Amino acid sequence: MLTVNFILADGSKRAVQIAPGRTVKEAAEDNLIPGVLALCGGTCTCGTCHVYVGDAWVERFAKPSIDEEGLLEGTAAERREGSRLSCQLPLTEDMDGITVTVPDQQQ
């Protein structure tokens, strides 16, 4: 198991456990993290699982696909450095302790 540290829109923090190989979206859903809607179920078609990956962790993920880039252009919350769709972020063992911030809006 590894730990994912979520910083919620209200500034509070929640640390959750998830098995390697699952996604940041699944960590949020499995642990009832508010603000990660994932209305499409994680198929990279809606953009409602937008998160901000902490600076120290951004380079550990593959670059966004063209589809993800397009959806990130239309997210409700501001696109920033580290903006990603959590359904496209598979977690590996070396990501234990990752920090992810949930934006203040998804729609």
Buried (B, 14 or more C-beta within 10 A) or exposed (E): EBBBBBBBBEEEEBEBEBEEEBBBBBBBBEBEBEBBBBEBEBEBEBBBBBBBBBEEBBEEBEEBEEEBEEBBEEBEBEBEEBBBBBBBBBBEEEBEEBBBBBBEBBE
